Amino acid sequence: MKILLTTVTAMSLAAGTLHAQSADLPQNIERLQSMQSTGTTDFTVIDQAGDYAEGIKKSLERIKMPDGFKIELYAVVPDARHIAVGPQGVAVFVGTRKDKVWVVTDRNKDRVADEVKDFAPSLTFTIPNGVCFSPDGFLYIAEQNRVLVFPAAEFFYESPDVAVGQVVPQGELIPAEEESFNHTARVCDIGPDGKLYISLGQPHNVTPPDKVQKYLDTGIGGIIRMNQDGTGREIVARGIRNSVGQDFDPIGGDLWFTDNQVDGMGDDIPPGEINHMTEVGLNFGHPWYGGGDVRTNEYKDEEVPVDVTMPVSETVAHAADLGMVFYTGKQFPDKYKNAIFSAQHGSWNRTTPVGARVMVSTVAEDGTVTTEPFAEGWIDENAEYLGRPVDVANLRDGSILVSDDLAGAIYRISYDE
């Protein structure tokens, strides 16, 4: 009875603490916007040594890559999801699907983190998966239903209090009644046009008929863009089930993105997707298509009412293609210049697991895209996951970072002849 009472009491206290934090949130934002302290003093700091880190390093010994490449533990980062490398080269910011954004600092530039702590601990985040920087150092965080901006994040992160602005206030990114526990991990990017691009995954396996028009009108199941101050919002792509990875071609400037496809149709269909948005206004087929040219069971007898743009690369079914980035460094061999590195998170409902690897896609002069494994081995001989890659980012030295939300880690992949 004592144990039960203690447990219940602890849960009640925790709930009370969470409620208090949520209640303080608007006040804290107002104080931070006025450049006033909130009174917050504590950080959560993550230990970078010890048995846990050593266990991750042991798992990395089994990862296979092309000759000359090496993968190492860069940082222990709980629930690590999308990565934003600061343009000043000071810190790396990492989103999660929980309530933390982490900031990773490599002070001596030995390409191993010296410190990992929570960013802006005076604020309470809700699924702050999407993190991205503007070229001039503004950090954007796209949450489940809000977008915040942090000017000079690489300067202010040393303090619990940071300068902040609201680009999209709470409850205005999507209609509040469409908030869901499913497909709410947003990603963001600043395009060549200086606008902020945000993906809005639709929450269903297949969008039900009574939601189709609403989602077309609001941008759910699509990609939106807006000015960096939140004005001028418009929908630039529709027919997307749940994109959790995007980047702009550094040469042509077009937006490319991954898409997770429909579950429950079998082990080998439909395929995952890498898509190329050549112009504003394209529709990529959901809910009439489940992935590639595979029609969904729910809409297979309907005439498709829109012109559909098919993926430029189809990937193995249910591997869950997430974060992606064009390689802009100079460290890797020439064949990887402007190639797309993308993370496959791994299947959750396939009889035999697939994915859990980093892929590389090369684009030929005629536009043909070839996608193949680059780093793999996070599924062991027992078909158990040792890690689940989420995102890929360029480091300034030409290496790349890979996040893993299962292991709670950031890896660094480098090349040395």
N, C-alpha and C positions, 0 to 999 in steps of 0.2 A: 504493500500500500504506500509505503514511504517513497519507493521508486516511482510509482505511478503519479503520486502527488507532485513529486519533484519535476517529473517530465511535463505534466500539465501546466505547472507553474511556469516552467521555463518557456513553454510554447506561448503562454499568455503574455509573458514579458516580452518575448521576441515579437509577437504580433503588435503589442503596444509600442515597441520601439519603431517598427516599420510604419505604423500609423503616424507616429510623431514625425518621422522623417518626411513622409509624404506631405503632412500638413505644413511643414516648414519650407517645402520646396518653393512655392511662389514668393515667399518673403525673401528667401535666399537669393533667388534670381534678381529680385528688385534691388537688394543690397549690392550684389555684384555688379549690376548694371550702373549703379551709382558709385562704383569703385570704393565700396565700404566693406569692411570685414564682417564675416558671418559668425566669427567666434570659433569656427572649426579649427582644430589644431592637429588632429591625428591622421596619419596615413596608414594604409594597410601595405606592408612591405613583404615581398615574397622572397624567401630564402633561395639563393641560387646555387647552393652546395648541398652536400649530404646524399643520403641513399636514394632519394627520389630522382635527383638529377643524374646520378650514376646509372640508375635503371633505364632512364631514357637514352643515355649514351650507349648502353648495351644493346638496346633495340635497334639503334641506328647502324650497328655493325652488319645487319642483314640487308640493308637497303642497296639495291643494285642500280647502277647508273652507267652511262657511257664512260669509256676510259678517260682518265684525267680529271674527273669530277670527284669532289669530296663533300660529304654532308656532315655537319657538326651541330651540336646543341648551341644555339645562340642565347636562348633565355627560357627560363621556366615561367610560363604565363598562364594562369588558370583560365580554362575555357576559351583559349585564344581563337579568335575568328578573323575578321578583316583587319588589314594592316595599312597604316598610313605612315610613310617615312617623311619626317620633317624636312622641308626644303633647305633648312639651314644646316642639316647634318648633325643636329644636336640630339634628337630623340626619335623614337619610333612609338607610335600610338596604336593600340590594339583594342578593337571592339569585342564585345561578347554578346551572347544571347541572354544574358542575365541582367545584372544591374551595375556592372563595372566597366569602365574604360581604363586600360592599363597604359602606363608610360614606361618605356624601356630605354635606359641610358647606358651607352658604352663610352665611359668617360676617357679611357686611355686608348681608344680606337684599336684594340686588339681583336675586334670582331667577335667579342663575347660580352654579354651584358654584365655590367657592374651593379645595376640597380633596377628593380622592377617594383613600382608602387602604383596605387590607384590615382587616377587623374580627377581633379575637381571633387574631392570627397565631400564637400559641402553640398553637392547636388545629388539628387536621386534620379538615376537613369532607368528607363524601361526598354529593354532589348536594344541597347546601343550598338548594334552590329555594324552599321555603316559609318566608317570614318574616312575622310578624305581631306586633302589640303588644296588650297588655291596656291598658285605659284608664288604669291607674295606673303605666304605664311599664315593664312586664316584656316583654322581647323574646323571642319563641319562634321557634326555627328547627327546621323539620321537614325532616329529611334523608331519604335513601333508606330507612333502617331505624333511625332514632333521632330523638328529640326532645329538644332542650336548651332551657333557659330562662336568660336573662341579666337579672337584676335591675339596674335603673338603667343600662341599656345606654347611654343618652344621656350619662351622666356618665362611665362607665368607658371608653368607646371611645377616649379620648385616649391610653390606655395599652395596650401590647401584652397585658397581663394584665387579665382582666376577671372579675367575679364570675359564676359559672356553676352551674347545677344540672341534673341529669338527670331529665327528666320521664318519658321512655321510654328505658331503656338500649339500647345497641347490640344489634341482633338481636331486639328484642321488639316492634317496631311491626308487623311481619309475620313469619311463619315464615321462618327464614333460608334454607330451601330454595326459597322463592319469590322471593328476590332476583333481579333481572333488570336488564339494560341498557335495557329498554324500559318506557316508561310509569312511570317512578319519580320524576317531578318532583311532589312533594307540594305542596299548598297548605294554609294554615291560617287560622283566624279565631277570635276570641273572640266567642261569641254573646251575645245579651241575657240569657241565663241564667247568664252568667259561665263557661260551659264552653268548652273548647278543641275546635274542630271541625277534622278533618283528612281530606282525600280520599286514597283508596288506589286508584290506577289498577291495573287488572288488566293483566298484561304481554303478553297475546296480541292478535292482530288480532281474533279471535273466541275466547272462552273455550272450550277443548275440553271434551267431556262429562265426562271423568274429573276435572275441576277444579271443576265447577259447585258441588257441594255444599260442598267445602272453602272456596271463596271466599264462599259465602253465610254460612258459619259464622264465618269470620274477619274479614269486612268488606272483603276485597280485592274491587275492583270496586264500591266503595261509599264511604260517608262515615261516619266514626266520631266520637264525642265522648267527652270525659273531663273530670274535674275538672282544674284547673290544676296540681295536683300529680301527675297521672297516674293517680289512683285513679278508680274508678267508670266504667271504659271500657264503652261500649255502641255498637252499630251503629244508626245512625238512618236510613240509606237504602241500598238495594241496587240491582242492575241497572244500574250505571253503568260504561261502558266505560273512560273515562279523563277524569275531570274535572280541569282545571287552572285553575279560576277559580271563586270563590264570594264572596258577600257577603250580608249581612243587610239586609232592607228596613228603613230607619230609621223607617218609620211603623208597619207591621204586625209587624215583628220576624221574619218568615219568612225561611228560607234560600233563596237562589236560586243556581243554578250552571250553568256551561256544561258541555258534554260533547262530546268528539271521537268521531266515529263511524267505522264500519267501512270499511276500504280495500279496493280490488280489486273493487268491484261495478260500476264504470263511472264516467264523468266526472261524471254529474249525480245520482247517488244513492249512499248515502242522505244526507239533510240533516244538517247540524250542529244542535245543540240549545242552547236556553236553557230551563232547568227551574225550577220553583217547587215547593218542598217545603212543603206546607201542614200536614203532620203527620208525626210520627215513624213510621217503619216502611214507608214507601212503596217500591215497586219500580219502576224506570224502564226495564225491558225487556230489557236485555242479559243473555244472548246471543241471545235469541229474536228481538229486533229489532235491526237494524243502525243505525237512526237514524230518528226519527219512527215511522211505521207500516210501514216497509219491513222485511220479514222477511229474516233472514240466510239465505244459501244452505245453511249447515250445519244450521240448525234449522227450515227452512221447512215441513217435513212433520210437525213435532211440534206437539202441542197445547200451548199456553202454560200452564204450571202455576201462574201467579201473576196477580194483578190488576196491570195495568200502568198507570202514570201517564204520559201522553204529554207532550211538551214544550209549553210555552206559546208558544214561538216557534221556528220552523224557519229555519235559515240556509242559505246556499248550500253545496252539497256540497264537502267537502274543504278548506274555507277555514281550518279549524283554529281554532275559537273557544277562546281561552284566558282570560286574566285579565279580571275584570269588577269594577265598583264602582258603587254608587249615588252619584249626584252630590248632595253635601250642602252645597256652597258657595253663595254669594250673588252671585258675580261674573257668571255666565252669565245670559242671558235667562230669564224665568219658565218658558218651555216646557221647559227642561231640569231644572227642579227635581225631584229624586227620580228622574230618568231613569237608566237603566243605560248606562254607557259600557263597552264591551268591546273587546278586542283580537283581531283575526284574524291569526294567525301566517302564514298562507299555505299553499297546497297544496304537497305534495312529489311526488305521483304522478299529477297531473292533466295531460292533454294540453296544455291552455292554463292557465297559472297563474291562480289567483284568490285573493282575500284580501289579506293584507299591508295592513291598514287598521284604523282605529278605527271601530267601529259605535256607534250610539246606539239604545236601545230605550225607548219610552215606554209606560206602562201606563195604559189608559183606566179610567174608573170601573167599567166592567163586567168588568174583568180582561183585556180584549183587549190583546195586546202587539204593537206595531209596531216593527220593526227596520229601520234604514236606514244607509247609509254616512254617517260624519261627517267623517273625515279619510282621504284616500286619495291614492295617487300613488307608493307605494314599489315598484310594478312598472313598469318603463320600457317604451318602445316596442319594445325587443328582447326583451321578456318576461323580463327579468332582474330579480332582487330587489336593490333599493337598501337595503332595510331590512325587518325582520320584527317587527312589534309583538308584545309578549308580555303586558304588564300595564298597568293604569291605576290611578292613585291620586289622592286629593284632597289638594291642598296647603291650608294654613290660610288663604291669601289668596283662595281661591275658584277658583284655576286648577287644572289637572290635570296630572299627570305621566304619561308613556307610556314604557315601557321597550322596548328593541330589542336582541335578542341577536345579530343579524347585524352591525349597524353598531357594536354595543358602545356604546350611548348611552342617555341619558334625555332625553326632550324635555319641554318645558313648553308647554301650550296655554292661552292667556289670551284674554280678551274685552275689547274696548274699542270702544264706540260711536264 
